């Protein structure tokens, strides 16, 4: 039976007892509205750790002034049921007032890793992510923390944060979980119309096109970007906001491709902005 913990104090009490007994803790940080992508991370943690904690916290610091904080789906009862079915031990679901009892006196600024891609379009977003993840790491003190590769920029930033702040946690990146037709699973997919849902599969298909070009020897980013853009333009009605090629995890824009890269997409449909990516090449 998964236990619901709603206060920082109670979570810290449980963690202290666990650490005294040498218990390993896995953490899956989420904002709720859980889907199979999240549950894959929960299963991975359950197979590795003595205690698996799923945090469900819609973090206001990572939403911009015109973004969907109030509209973001909240379904804690369903989330609790879902993680119970796959063996999570604890759902940590604190109130905003408990996580942020007053105005923060210290701002965390990410720097260059947040100046590109999603970070460039959503100023302050990754500062908010790093702030809440820092707090969760300090509260839960996990041995392992699990993040999806779907948010590849976020994963790279969290890995850098762990290195810079000497967190005693190992970050585990989990491959993108997809629907049967290839669409990356996302909490925002529920906002798609029936027609948009049919079109959205072409995001992943365009990435497979990019991968095929790379495997055939193409190393000019512009060629790959142009081909992917042309494909998307002919298959979707949404607005293409981004097709980009960056080194990974350094997040430096690539013109002549060398080493490991990730190709990132962002498409805005009527009520949903979808992202997807593929990481290819040698490390």
Secondary structure, DSSP 8 states (H G I E B T S, - for coil): --EEE--HHHHHHHHHHHHHTT--EEEEEE-S---HHHHHHHHHHHHH-SEEEEEE---GGG--TTS-TTTS---HHHHHHHHHHTT--EEE---HHHH-SS--SS-----GGGSSHHHHHSTTHHHHHHHHHHHHHHHH--SEEEEEGGGHHHHHHHHHHHHHHT-S-EEEEE---B-TTS-B--GGGGG--HHHHHHHHHHHHHHHHHHHHHHTT--BHHHHHHHHHHHHHTT--SEEEEEEEEETTT--B-SB--SSEEEEEEEE-SS-EEEEEEEES--
